[in-house]
Amino acid sequence: MADPVLLILSGSLRKEATNLKLAREAARLFGSAEVIEGDLNMPLYDGDLESAEGIPAVVQALADQIARADAVVISTPEYNKGPSGVLKNALDWVSRTEGNPWQDKPVAVMSAAAGRAGGERAQMVLRSFMVPFRANVLPGPEVHLAGSSKEFDDDGRLTSEQYTKTLLALMTGLRALATRA
């Protein structure tokens, strides 16, 4: 059997974003897989743009990656008590593509933030954003990485045994859903 395809999405565009590091750690702990990093750097959703030019190529590429993936990891920062605008924009754009690439897709959500709650509110809001897509969002265990800039070593690995243990449990559950076909 071929390795499952795992798509990872970081709600931050920063090159050294802790949410990207967390998503990459999730992929490592997921185990053997073809890992794809989705690109959320796309134009703001604009109905006039969609009417005039159709779905942008970067949006269709992301929708195709979601459809192809056996499972998806989404890691979001917390901006003003919610997920990033970049992530919400990408979700809105993908919802405009043909079909529903999220339908029944196993999805693990997580968050990394500077604050002591680790993006807990952003993750709760992200979970509500996923409801209309009818994705199979794992209920837990929840991973809220607090003080995230201090939680990774120079190689991008989590340094906390507790966070690693919780993330491994989440990835074990995601892998079980992804390979249950």
C-alpha angles and dihedrals in degrees: 000000000000121000114268119255112245120193117199123198126190118199089212125075094202113119092227096035115155088222090059089048090049092049090049090050088050089053091050092051091044087070132219109009145128100258121205123186111213122219115230094176099113139130119283112269109267122172091206090055090048091050094047101039107012125227111344114245092242090056094048090048090055092047089051091050091051091049092049096046122097088206139003133215117201120189117186135190119219116246115178093338095312144072120285121280088235091062095044090048092053091049090050093049094047089051087063094059124096115279124357111280090184095059108130090341113153106242131182117197125198139160141215122193142157093243128087094253092058095225096307094150093047090052092050090052091046089054089055090049089058095054098087091051092059092224119163098248112187112237093218168185086276118226113205108168107204123198085013099179089067097045101077132070124222090276093055094254122140111253098198116089091205095052090045091050092050093046091049090053090051092048092047089056092046092050091050090054093043095052097041097102 
